[in-house]
Every structure is written in C-alpha cells, then in structure tokens.
C-alpha cells in the first residue's frame, strides 16, 4: 500500500477498507465471517444478503487494535512508564522530542500506532454506518447501535489524545472538540444497543472532557444503577489479535516498558496475550463523580465518591503471577525491585512501603482490573479544608486505578501530533498547522518533562546487585502539580 493511500483514510468503500473489514482472520472472540474473496468490492458487499452483519466482525477487530494501540502509546508518553530498550522509540518518553515521525506507525504490534488505528476505526465506522447500513434493509437497530459505539470510541480516543485532525478524506484539521461532539452523538445513539452500558460509561468520560458536570454525573449514575461493579473489557486472542501492551511488559526480552517505582505494584497488569483491557468500569464512574463534586466545591460528597472508587478497586482482587522482569534501566543498572524499598512521591514527601514488589522470578499479586495504594478511610479523614490534598488524592487515584488503560497522558494535558503520513499526503494540511505539533501544557516545562520518569538513586544496588538503600525518591510528583494548577476539565 502506498504512503498516500495509507494516509488518506476514507469512507468511500475502497477495496483496502473492505479487506480490513473482512479479512480479520480466525479469532474466537471476534467470530468473523468467512469470506472466500477478500478483495470483494463495495458494490458486491452492498448486494450481499446481510452486508452490515458481514462487516461488524471487522469493526470489532479494529476496535481491539485501536484499544491496544491507544494504551501502548499513551502510557509510554505519560509518567506511568519510561522506555528502556529498542522496541519503542525513546523520544516518546519526552514530549519535547515527540514529533509526527514518532506516531507514524501502522503495524498491529507497534507501540506508537494510536493515530493510525483510531482513524482506521473511525473510517471503517463511517463506511459501515453511512454507506452500507444506510442501504441495507437487513441491518438491525442493534447492529447499527454497535457500529456507532465503535465509531464513537474511535472519535473519543482521537479527541482525548490529539489536538486537531481531519475526519474525512483530504479534510482540514478539525479541533478535538468537534470530534468529541461527534463522539457524543454516536455514543448516545448506541445506548439502546447491545453495548448500551459501555456507551453510557463512554459518555460520562466524554462529557467530563466537555466540562459538563451534570451530564457526566447523570451518565455515571446510570452506569452504576445498571451494575454497581460494571466492567467492560476488550478481550484478545493469542492466535489473531494479541494484547499489544503485554509484548512490551513481559514477552520481549528487553521488557521496554518500565513503571515508575511508586507504580511498581500495579505492573504488569496484563499477564497473558489474551488478557482483556478494561475499556469502561464502575471505578471510573465514581472517579468522575468525585472530580465533578470537587470542582463544584462539594468536597464532602466528592470524598464519598472517591472512597467508593477505592473500595471497589480493592474488591477486584489480584492474580498471582511469576514475573521474570529484571527491572533494568537503559544502562542495565537495576531499578527498584525489592519489597523492602520504600518510595517517596517527591523530595520531602513521606516514604511509603508496599509500592515495590520482589522481582524477578517471584510470585507476585498483580491487579488485573484495578489496584490502588490508597485507603478509603484515610481519604475520608482528610479535612474538607485541605482541598489541595483532596485533589492530589483524586489525581493519584485516577493514575493508579486507571493504570494501563490509556487515560494518564490526556489527564496530564499532553496531546500528540497527527502522524507524518497524514501531513505529507493531505493537501489541506501543512507542517505547522493545528494538530501537527505536540501540545504541551504550560506547567510541563522542559525541566519538568526531563524528570517526570526519574528517581533518586536511579539504582539502589551496588555492582554485586546488593541493595544499598531502602529509600527511593521520585524527582517530581505530577499529581501535586495537577492539584495545584486546578487541572480538571470540570474547572476549566
């Protein structure tokens, strides 16, 4: 496929898009339609007996790819993980070095293909909904609702993680706010379909980004009313579409993704190729309500919601897992890997135990849905007058409970540039236009960016691998900065 054709995603029904939709391979959870001729034209498909039904497996497959790519790219671009190895471009660790070449990947197994896979999902959704289902008398309301959920999620991922991008062939870049509005339209239409509760959870997330506390709370309440322990995971299949982050967390010898020491206890979260990634869960609904109440000045009610999120996270439990991760820095020195180590979130902060687990080759409890170092009773004990500490607890809870789910980079205010192929191939986009450069918030100075993944000492071991100190200090606490700068979308 040429560079131009890859960059110019379209809903016009081209043969490559049909191949994507139909040629999804054998995968149990997708249950794909078997197709004898993968180069079937859109006219052939439109005349098929049930064309909308035939295309849904392709949408499901592309959604799986988009979720994996979103998690891998954004977790590395945030402070959750630092990159040590050759499989992921190191520049993704530094927002000041992240340019369109860094997110130019298209491969299913790439750690930086977020733009490609979400634009693919959006374009395939356009094709299924606007071209095929529109002329398909056999298309059911549930099928169309499911397709609109997937398109809405592609738009939401784009809106959360990019500042501007086109939404049609050769289109001019539209602001993320436009994609967010379109996502809300699609997700609203999906609420009566088979993924209705997941759509409502996504709406709560989307309304949060719009700063609409009333709508965000309403949607969150509906999700929790439907299922107080709601969990919607995107599942994977080792024979077809694997859990993308798992390769960099565990499978690859270099294990390029290394968590902050204060997040060590949450890693690797995904313990197999088939491990599901949480797309929506009840904990996030509680966190959204807590944030909305904090922004309204109702810290008492907000504390209750935050405590509910923490309690539910603890109830999810953990899976015992033997981790072979050596916990190595890029220079092969050893990162914190003994449970005796205590970690301070920033210079002067108290040292906390229980954040670092024994590795390698030890059986450790791994939270596979949610985990947190916070205690609900401790949150309740914080006076409502200590607003900065409450906001800090909220941002830490979001970081920990939504760990490895693709939320943190957006929470930090970082937005990626669109991929280079889009810029080069689209006649309506020039280098320097909106969306072609990394968006970095004012608080994220170059000095801050340089230390968001670092800690002191960088290795608490001597040359013989003996532990020389049990105290490690993070060089900066971005949750403190978020709390101090009133970073919530509900506040801006």
ZADRENPA-995757 format. One record per residue: residue in one letter; x negated, y negated, z of N, C-alpha, C in turn. Coordinates in steps of 0.2 Angstrom, whole numbers, plus 5000, padded with zeros to 4 digits. Layout:
REM ZADRENPA-995757
aXYZXYZXYZ...
REM end
This chain:
REM ZADRENPA-995757
x499650065000500050005000499649945000x499749894996499349834996499449785002x498949745003499049695008499649655008x499849635002500349585001501049625003x501049685000501749725002501749745009x501249755012501249765019501449705023x501249645021501349585025502049565023x502349575018503049545016503549595017x503749605024504249645026504949615023x505349655021506049635018506549675019x507149655019507749695020508049715013x507649705008507949715001508049784999x507849835003507949905001507349934997x506749914998506149934994506050004995x505650044991505550114991505150124998x504650084999504250095005504650095012x505150055012505550045018505950105018x506250135013506650195013506150255015x505550255013505150305015505050305023x504950245025504850235033505450265036x506050245033506650265037506850335037x506650365031506750435030506250485032x505650465031505050505032504750505039x505150525044504950515051504650585054x504650635050504350695052504750735057x504450795059504850835064504750815071x505250795075505150775081505850785085x505850825090506450845094506850795096x506550745099507050695102507350645097x507050645091507250605086507850635081x507750705081508250745077508350715070x507750705066507850675060508150715055x508450675050508750705044508250735040x508350795037507850825032507950795025x507450765022507550735016507150775011x507450795005507050835000506550784996x506750724995506450674991506350614995x505650604998505550545002505550484998x505550484992505550424988506250404985x506750424988507450414986507450334986x507850304981507950234981508550214985x508550144986509150124990509850134986x509850134980510450154976510650224978x510150274977510350344979510550344986x510250314991510450314998511150284999x511350234995511950204996512550244994x512350294989512850334986512850404990x512450414995512450474999513050485003x513150535005513850555009513850515015x513350505019513350465025512650435026x512550375022511950345022511750315029x512150285032512050255039511750305044x512150355044511950415048511250435046x511050445040510450465037509850415040x509950355040509450305042509350295049x509850315054509750305061509150335064x508950405061508350435064507650385063x507650355057507150315055507050255060x507650225062507650165066507450195073x507650245075507450275082506650285082x506450315077505750325076505350255077x505550205073505250145073505250105079x505850115083505850085090505350115094x505250185094504750215098504050195096x503950175090503250155088503250075091x503750045090503749975092503649965100x503950005104503850005111503150025113x502850075110502150095112501750035110x501750015104501349955102501349895106x501949875108502049815112501749825119x501849885122501449895128500749895128x500449935123499749935122499449865121x499749835117499449765115499449715121x500049705124500149655129499849675135x499849735137499449755144498749735143x498449745138497749735137497549655136x498049625134497949545133498149515140x498449545145498549515151498049535156x498149515162497649535168497749605170x498249645168498349705171497749755169x497549745163496949795161496449755158x495849775158495249755155495049805150x494649795145494449835139493749855140x493649925140492949945141492850005136x492549995130492550045125492650015118x492550065114492550045107493250045103x493750085106494350095103494850035103x494749985107495149925107494649865106x494849815102494449755101494449715107x493849705110493649675116493949605116x494049575110494249505110494949495113x495349555113496049545116496049535123x495449545126495449535134495349455135x495249415130495149345131495549305126x496049265129496549235125496149185120x495549155122495249105118494849145113x494849205112494549245107495049285103x495649275105496149315101496449275095x496249295089496549265083496949315079x497149295073497649335069497249405067x496649405067496249465065496349515070x496449495076496449545082497149585082x497649555080498349585080498549605072x498049625068498149635061498249705060x498249755065498349825064499049845062x499049905059499649935057499750005059x499250035061499250105062499750125068x500050185068500450205073500050215080x499450235079499050245085498650185088x498650125084498250065086498550035092x498050005096498149975102498349895101x498449875095498549805093499049795088x499449835087499949835081500649815083x500649765088501349745090501749705085x501349665081501749625076502049665071x501549705068501749755063502349795064x502349825070502849875072503549845073x503549785077504149755078504449715072x504049695068504349665061504549725057x504249785057504549835054505249855056x505249855063505949875066506449825065x506249765065506749705063506949715056x506549725051506649735044507049795042x506949845046507249905044508049905047x508049865053508749855056509149805051x508849755048509149715043509449765037x509049805035509149845029509749895031x509749925037510249975039510949935040x510849885043511549845045511849805040x511349765036511649715031511749745024x511349795023511349825016511749885016x511549935020511850005019512550005023x512549995030513150005033513649955031x513549895028514049855026514449885020x514149925016514549965011514650035012x514550055018514650125020515250135024x515850165020516450175024516350235029x515850275029515750325034515450295040x515150235040514750205046515250195052x515050225057515550215063515350155067x515750135072515650075076515050095081x514950155083514450175087513750175083x513750195077513150195073512850125072x513350075070513150005069512949975076x513249995081513049965088512349985090x512250055088511550075090511050045085x511150035079510749995075510549925077x511149895079511049825082510649825088x510649875092510249875098509549875096x509349915091508649925089508349855086x508749825082508549765079508549715084x509049715089508949665094508349665098x508149735099507549745103506949715099x506849735093506349705089506249635089x506849595089506849525089506649505096x506849535101506649515108505949525109x505649585107504949595108504549535104x504749515098504449465095504549395098x505149385101505249315104504849315111x504749365114504349365120503649355120x503349385114502649385113502349345108x502749315104502449265099502849205099x502449145097502749085097503249065091x503049095085503449075079503249135074x503649145069503549195064504149195060x504049225053504649225049505049285050x505749275048506149335049506549355043x506149335037506349365031505749355026x505849385020505349395015505149315013x504449305014504149245012504449185016x504749195022505049145026504649105029x504849045031504448995035504449025042x503949005046503949025053504548995057x504949035061505449005065505249015072x505448965076505248975083505549035087x505149055092505349115096506049105098x506249045100506949035102507549055097x507349045091507849065086507949145086x507349175086507349255087507749275093x507649235098507949255105508649255104x508949195101509649185100509949245095x509549265090509749315086509749385090x509249395094509249455098509849455103x510049405106510649405110511249425106x511349395100511949415096511949485094x511349515092511349585091511449625097x511149615103511249655109511949645112x512249585111512949585113513449625109x513249635103513649675098513549755100x512949765103512849835105513049855112x513349815116513549835122514149885123x514549885117515049935117514850005114x514250005112513950065109513650115113x513350165111513050225115512450195119x512150145118511650115122511850055125x512550055127512849995130512449965136x512350005141512049985147511349955146x510949995141510249965140510349905136x510849895132510949825129511049775134x511449785139511649735144510949715148x510549765149509949755153509449715148x509449725142509049685137509349615137x509949605138510249535138510049505144x510049535150509849505156509149475155x508749515152508049495150508049435145x508449435140508449385135508649325138x509249325142509549265145509049235150x508649275153508049255158507649205154x507449225148506949185144507249125141x507949125141508349065139508449015145x508249045151508349005157509048995159x509449045156510249045158510349095164x510349065170510349105176511049135176x511549105175512249135175512349195171x512149185165512249245160511749305162x511149285164510649335166510949375172x511149345177511449375183512049415181x512449385177513049425175512949495172x512449495167512249555164511949605169x511449575173511149615178511649655183x512149615185512649645189513049695186x513149685179513549745175513149805175x512449795174512049855173512049895180x511949855185511949895192512649925194x513149885192513849915193513949985189x513649985183513650045179513250105182x512650085185512250135188511750105192x511750105199511350075203510550095202x510450155199509750175198509650175191x509950135187509850145180509150145177x509050195172508450195169508550215162x508250185157508250195150507550205148x507350265146506650275144506650285136x506150265133505950285126505550345127x505750405125505350465125504950475119x504450525120503950535114503850605113x503550625108503450695106502750705104x502350755107501650765105501550785098x502050815095502050835088502150785083x502350725085502550675080502350605082x502750575087502550505089502450515096x501750505098501550515105501650445109x501550455115501550395119500850355118x500850295115500250265112499850245118x500050215124499550195129499150255132x499450315132499150375135498550385132x498450375126497750395122497250355125x497350285127496850245129496750245137x497250275140497250285148496950345150x496950395146496750465148496450505143x496750515137496450555132495750545129x495650485127495050465124494450465129x493850495127493350495132493150435135x493150375132492950315134493450285139x494150305138494650285143494650205143x494750175137494550105136494950055141x495550075143496050035147495850045154x495549995158495450005165495849945169x496149975174496649925178496249885182x496549825184496249785190496249835196x495649825200495649865206496249865211x496549805211497149795215497749835212x497749855206498249895202498049965201x497549985204497250055203497750105205x498150095210498550145212499150165208x499250115203499850125198499650165192x498950165191498650195184498550265185x498750315180498850295173499550285171x500050305176500750295175501050345170x500750355164500950395159500450455159x500750515160500250575162500250625156x500550615151500650655145500750625139x500650655133500850625127501550615126x501950655130502750655129503050605134x502650575138502850535144503350475141x503850465144504350415142504050345145x504250295141504050225143504750195145x504750165151505450135153505550065149x506050065146506250005142506749965146x507149995150507549955155507649995161x507749955167507849995173508149945178x508449975183508849935188508349885192x507749915193507249865197507249795193x507149795187507149735183507749695184x508349725185508949685186508849645193x508649685198508549655204508049595204x507549605200507049555200507249495196x507649505191507949445188508349405192x508849445196509249405200508849375206x508349405209507949365214507649305211x507349305205507049255202507549195201x508149215198508649165197508849125203x508949165209509149135215508549095218x507949115217507349075220507349005216x507449005209507448945205508048905207x508648925210509148885212509048865219x508548885222508448865229508748905234x509048965232509349005237508849065239x508349045243507849095244508149155249x508649145253508849195257509149255253x509649235248509949285243509349315239x508949275237508349295232507949355236x507849345242507449395246507849455246x508449455247508849515247508749555240x508849515235508749555228508049575227x507549545230506849565229506749625233x507049625239506949685243507249745240x507849735237508249795234507749825228x507449775224506949805219506449845222x506149825227505549855230505849925233x506349925236506649985239506750035234x507050015228507150065223506550085220x506050045219505450065216505050115220x505150115227504850165231505250235231x505850225229506350285229506150325223x505850295218505750335211505250385212x504850385217504350435219503750435214x503350485214502750495210502650565208x502150575204501950635201501250655203x501050715205500350725207500050735200x499450705199499050705193498350715194x497950755191497250755192496950715186x496650655189496350605184495650615183x495350625177494650635176494350565174x494650515175494350445174493750435178x493250415175492650405179492650335182x493050285179493150215181492450185180x492350175173491750145171491850075168x491350035170491349965167491049975160x491049925156490749925149489949945149x489649925155488949935155488750005159x489350045160489350115163489250115170x489250055173489250055181489950075183x489950085189490550115192491050065195x491650065193492150025196492450055202x492750025206493050045212493450115211x493250165215493650225213493650275220x493650245226493650275232494250245236x494550285240495150265243494950225249x494350225252494050185257494050115255x494050095249493950025247494549985248x494449925251495049885252494949825247x495449795245495449745239495749675242x495449625241495749555242495949525235x496549495235496849475228496449415226x496049375230495749315228495249305234x494749265233494249245238494649215244x494549235250494949215256495549255258x495749295253496349325255496249395259x496749415263496549475267496449535262x495949585265495849645262496349695263x496649725258497149775258496949845257x497149895261497049965259497549995255x497450055252497950085249497950075241x497550025239497650005232497250045227x496650075230496250115226496250185228x496250225223496350295224495650335223x495650395225495050435224495050465217x494450455213494350475207493650485206x493450525201493850565196493950635199x494350675195494550745197494850755203x495150705206495550715212496350715210x496750755214497450745213497750685216x498050645212498250585215499050575213x499350535218500050525216500150465211x500450475206500550425201501250405200x501450345201502150325200502250325192x502750365190502850365183503450325181x503850295185504350245183504250175186x504150175193503950115196503550125203x503150075204502750085210502650015213x502450005219502349935222501949945228x501549895230501149895236501549855241x502149825239502449785243502949825248x503149795253503649825258504249775259x504849805258505449765258505549725265x505349755270505449725277504949665278x504349675275503849625275504149565271x504449575266504749515261505249485265x505649525269506249495272505949455278x505349465281505049425286504749365284x504649355278504449285276504949235277x504749185280505249125281505449095274x506049075274506349045268505948975266x505648945271505248885270504648895267x504348955267503748975264503848995256x504048945253504348955246503748985241x503148955242502548975238502449055239x502449075245502349145247502849185244x503549165244504049205241503949215234x503849155230503749155223503149205222x502549205226502049245225502249315225x502649335230502849405231503249425225x503649375222504049395216503649415210x503149365209502749375203502249445204x502049455210501749515211502149575210x502849575213503249625212503449645204x503449585200503549595193502949635190x502349605192501749635189501749715191x501849735197501749805199502349845197x502949825198503549865196503649875189x503449825185503549825178502849845174x502349865178501749885176501749935170x501349915165501349965159501949965155x502349915155503049905152503049845147x502549815146502449755141502749695143x502749675150503049615152502549565154x501949585157501549545160501249485156x501049495150500749445146501249385145x501849405143502349355142502449315149x502449345155502549315161501949265162x501349275160500849235160500849175156x501349175151501449115147500949125140x500649175139500249195133500749215128x500549185122500949215116500449225110x500449285107499949305102500149265095x499549265091499649235084499949295080x500349275075500549325070499949355066x500049415063499549455060499249415054x498549425053498249395047498549405041x498849465040499049485033499749445032x500049425037500649385036500449315034x499949285037499749225035499449225028x499049275026498749275019499249285014x499749325015500249345010500849305009x501049265014501649225014501449155011x501749135005501649075003501849015007x502349025011502548975016502248965022x501649005023501348995029500548985028x500348935031499648915031499248925037x498648935037498248935043498248875047x498448875053498548815057499348805058x499748835055500448825056500648855062x501348835064501548865070501548935070x501348965075501349045076500649075074x500249035071499649065068499049065073x499149035079498649025084498849055091x498449075095498649095101498949045105x499449055109499749005113499549015120x499148965123498848975130499148915134x499448935140499748885144499148845147x499348785150498848735152498448755158x498748795162498448825168497848875167x497948905161497448955159496848925155x496448895159495848865156495448915154x494848895150494348945149494048975155x493948935160493648965166494149015169x494749005169495249045172495249115168x495249105162495349165157494749205158x494149175159493549215160493549265166x493949245171493849285177494549325179x495049325174495649355176495549425177x495049455174494949535174494349555179x494049505182493449515185493549515193x493049545196493049555203492249565206x492249555212491549555216491549595222x491049645222490549655217490849695211x490549685205490849725199490749795200x490249815204490149895205489949895213x490349925217490249935224489849995225x489450015220489050085221488250065219x487850105222487150105220486950145214x486350145212486150185206486250265207x486350285214486450355215487150365216x487650325214488350325215488550325222x488150305227488450295234488750235235x489350235238489650175240489250125244x489250065242488850015246489249965250x489849965248490349915252491049945251x491449935256492149955255492549895254x492249835252492649775251492549745244x493149735241493049715234493549655233x493349595230493749535230493849515223x494549515221494649485214494449415214x494249395208493949325207494449275206x495049295205495649255204496349295205x496849255208497449285208497949245204x498149275198498549235194499249235196x499449275201500149275204500149205208x499649195211499549125215499649065211x499349065205499449015200500149005198x500449065196501149065194501549035199x501449055205501849025211501748955211x501148935211501048855212501348815206x501348845200501548795194502248805192x502648835197503348845195503548875188x503248935187503248965180503848995178x504349005182504949045180505349005174x505549045169505949015164506648985167x506849015172507448985176507248915178x506648895179506448825182506248775177x506248795170505948755165506448745159
REM end
